[in-house]
Amino acid sequence: MGPLRYLSLSLLIFFCKIKIIIIWGLILAVVVEEEGKATAAAAAAGAECEFPAVFNFGDSNSDTGGLSAAFGQAPPPNGETFFGAPVGRYCDGRLVVDFIASGLGLPFLSAYLDSIGSNFSHGANFATAGSSIRRSNTTLFQSGGFSPFSLDVQSWQFSQFVTRSQVVSKRGGFYKDLFPNEEYFSRALYTFDIGQNDLTMGYFHNKTTKDVKAYIPDVLDKFADVIKSVYYLGGRYFWIHNTGPFGCLPYVLVRVPRIAARKDRVGCGATFNEVAQLFNAKLKETVAKLREELPLAALTYVDVYSVKYELISRANKYGFEHPLMACCGHGGKYNYDDHMGCGSKITVNNTEVLVGKSCEDPSERICWDGIHYTEAANKFVFDHIAGGAYSDPPIPLRLACQKKEQ
């Protein structure tokens, strides 16, 4: 066969494949649209959404075992309050995403990266501790390193999950019980809690506040790209948390003392919280724009910043104490040491001694390890956001498939 004839045949085969892919994509789009209309009709009638699954994307605030599966288990006393042992969460117990799953009548989410004992029939968790929206140029094994599983990587994992889960499920038997039904992807709730690491990363890499503010638009452009990617894969219902007041967290106050010196009335780093509020304002604008671009989507913006700051600033009112101190840690003003964290041990006379101990009663504390919140604080956050009072539009979690005036 001559080279020109071979080339012509190859091009013909290529364009035939492209045509098949386009036709299949159009068929899938029609199926997803019809399913979306059915769910939307139920929502319009005032019925609860009955989400059959939750797919979560984020960082350590919602990581239920991803980083532990990839790089090693979070040490004791993580998990002590609810689970009685470490279970991949950087917390003494449950996270907000755990309360979300329970609130929807679903089991806790298995981490996508965890291959041991996982069940994905009701969703999957792609979050990992240390994740950012933008890719980091450092690793967890470098000083100030972050997770390699940035939000775009998590979205690629989700894309693979959509395709491969259905292939495996079709084998039948117990495989069918481990993965979501195909129609779940258009009826599921997609939760996002990420962005804090993008902001702290800049400070940890010696950038100025002006520098950090300058790259916020790029961070949110990448966030919007991922929302669109999930939408085009069938996602319709999005529950998006803004970032919390990271200027109230010991690990930031200790690691960036010069900027942390400017305190607010509570003792939090005022500059850091101002940056968080700027990020949140721009995130809210991004979500509003996405509503215009994705007509079949219901996007709920959730103001967890206000809930967390209310808790920290009025801790005594809600039964908490020492709002800026880590419950589990060692030394210093905030019971936090960057080199000796929660669960850390030292060797004394050939004997290991635990120095990163838990406080006596984590249920009375807000900050668990200097970075993350306690189960009690997470429960407080969930209880306040689930009813819709901190949402835009102001709808409860169980009605997040509804499209109200936004």
Secondary structure, 3 states (H helix, E strand, C coil): CCHHHHHHHHHHHHHHHHHHHHHHHHHHHHHHHHHHHHHHHHHHCCCCCCCCCEEEEECCCCCCCHHHHHHCCCCCCCCCCCCCCCCCCCCCCCCHHHHHHHHCCCCCCCECCCCCCCCCCCEEECCCCCCCCCCCCCCCCCCCCCCCCCHHHHHHHHHHHHHHHHHHHCCCHHHHHCCCCCCHHHHCEEEEECCHHHHHHHHHCCCCHHHHHHHHHHHHHHHHHHHHHHHHCCCCEEEEECCCCHHHCHHHHHHCHHHHCCECCCCCEHHHHHHHHHHHHHHHHHHHHHHHHCCCCEEEEECHHHHHHHHHHCHHHHCCCCCCCECCECCCCCCCCCCCCCCCEEEECCEEEECCECCCCHHHCCECCCCCECHHHHHHHHHHHCCCCCEECCCCHHHCCCCCCC
